[in-house]
Amino acid sequence: MELKEIQDLIKFVAKSGVSEVELESKGFKIVIKTPTAHEYISVQQPTVIHSTAPVAMPVATQAPVAPTAPVPASPPVASNLITIKSPMIGTFYRSAGPDKPLFVNVGDEIKPGKALCIIEAMKLFNEIESEISGTIVKVLVDDATPVEYDQPLFLVEPK
């Protein structure tokens, strides 16, 4: 099975709403699972305290807190912008490698078929291509961070 066929299968499973697909053929087996509405993923990190000597803990006192200015709301997104969303769960990469140039930057013109990023899922590197023409207005995800299915990745001003 070719990489493109696997990518198409992953996209199909993600869009179809099926929670699990298992495909077995000559010499390989593919299992694709998508989270259902009932599943929750929880990550817990243990708290680690390093100490080489006993330390006296100070008594906590409550100091008066100065009022803070309200945090400004994020600027409204123009209604003509199109959001490009992640077609799968995985790790988002803006370039093909650490020493490679970024696929796109803010202000770049894109056309259908232009590579925008890579999403690594199950050790497969899936190149995500544009389906629209326009200009990249904003990159919404940091490099090498996990993304969820349907998570916004880019804002594009269409042409």
C-alpha positions in Angstrom: 0.0 0.0 0.0 1.4 3.4 -1.0 1.8 6.4 1.3 -0.8 8.3 -0.6 -3.4 5.5 -0.3 -2.7 5.4 3.5 -3.2 9.2 3.7 -6.4 9.0 1.8 -7.6 6.2 4.1 -6.8 8.3 7.2 -8.7 11.3 5.7 -11.7 9.1 4.8 -11.8 7.6 8.3 -11.5 11.0 9.9 -14.4 12.5 7.8 -16.6 9.4 7.9 -17.1 9.5 11.7 -16.1 5.8 12.0 -14.3 5.1 15.3 -12.1 2.3 14.1 -11.0 0.7 10.8 -8.7 -2.3 10.5 -7.2 -3.3 7.2 -5.0 -6.4 6.7 -3.4 -7.4 3.4 -0.2 -9.1 2.2 2.5 -8.5 4.7 1.0 -5.5 6.5 -1.8 -4.5 8.9 -3.2 -1.0 9.4 -5.5 -0.1 12.3 -6.9 3.5 12.4 -8.7 4.6 15.6 -10.3 7.9 16.1 -11.5 9.2 19.5 -15.2 9.1 20.1 -17.2 11.7 22.1 -17.1 9.4 25.1 -13.3 9.1 25.2 -11.2 11.5 27.1 -7.4 11.6 27.1 -5.8 12.6 30.4 -2.2 13.3 31.0 -0.8 13.6 34.5 2.7 14.5 35.4 4.0 13.6 38.9 5.3 16.4 41.1 8.9 15.9 41.9 10.6 17.7 44.8 14.4 17.6 44.9 16.0 18.4 48.2 19.4 17.8 49.6 18.9 19.3 53.0 15.9 20.1 55.2 14.5 23.5 54.4 12.3 25.6 56.7 9.2 26.7 54.8 8.2 30.3 55.3 4.8 31.1 56.7 2.5 32.3 54.0 1.1 35.7 54.4 -1.4 37.3 52.1 -0.2 40.5 50.6 -2.7 43.0 49.1 -3.2 42.4 45.5 -3.2 45.4 43.2 -6.1 45.4 40.7 -4.9 44.4 37.2 -6.0 45.7 33.9 -8.4 43.5 32.0 -6.7 41.3 29.4 -7.7 42.7 25.9 -9.7 40.3 23.9 -8.1 38.9 20.8 -8.8 41.0 17.7 -11.8 39.8 15.8 -11.1 37.6 12.8 -12.2 39.1 9.5 -15.2 37.2 8.2 -13.6 36.8 4.7 -10.8 34.6 6.1 -10.8 30.9 5.5 -9.5 28.6 8.2 -7.4 25.6 7.1 -7.9 22.8 9.6 -6.0 19.7 10.5 -7.3 16.6 8.7 -5.9 14.3 11.4 -4.4 14.0 14.8 -0.6 14.2 15.0 2.4 16.4 15.4 2.5 19.6 13.3 5.7 20.6 11.5 6.2 23.8 9.5 9.2 22.4 7.5 10.4 19.1 6.2 13.3 19.0 8.7 15.2 21.2 11.2 17.6 22.5 8.5 14.9 22.8 5.8 13.0 26.1 4.9 9.5 26.6 6.2 6.7 25.5 3.8 4.8 28.8 4.2 5.1 32.1 6.1 2.7 34.8 6.8 2.2 36.8 3.6 3.0 33.9 1.2 0.7 33.2 -1.7 -0.7 29.7 -1.9 -2.4 27.7 -4.6 -4.1 24.3 -4.6 -1.5 21.6 -4.3 1.0 23.8 -2.4 2.5 22.0 0.6 1.6 23.9 3.8 3.0 21.7 6.6 3.6 18.1 7.7 1.6 16.2 10.2 3.3 13.2 11.7 0.8 10.5 12.7 1.9 7.0 13.7 5.4 7.5 12.4 4.0 8.5 9.0 4.8 12.0 7.7 1.7 13.4 5.9 2.3 16.4 3.8 -0.8 18.7 4.0 -1.5 20.5 0.8 -3.6 23.6 0.2 -7.0 23.2 -1.5 -7.5 26.9 -2.0 -5.8 29.9 -3.5 -5.0 32.9 -1.3 -2.5 34.6 1.1 -1.4 33.2 4.5 -2.6 35.7 7.1 -1.7 33.8 10.3 -0.1 30.5 11.4 -2.1 29.3 14.4 0.1 26.4 15.6 3.7 26.4 16.8 6.2 24.1 15.1 6.5 20.6 16.6 3.4 20.7 18.7 0.5 18.2 18.8 -2.7 19.0 16.9 -6.1 17.5 17.0 -8.5 16.5 14.2 -10.2 19.7 12.8 -7.9 22.0 14.8 -7.4 25.4 12.9 -3.8 25.6 11.5 -3.8 28.6 9.2 -5.9 31.6 8.4 -6.0 32.4 4.7 -7.3 35.4 2.8 -8.9 33.9 -0.3 -8.2 35.2 -3.8 
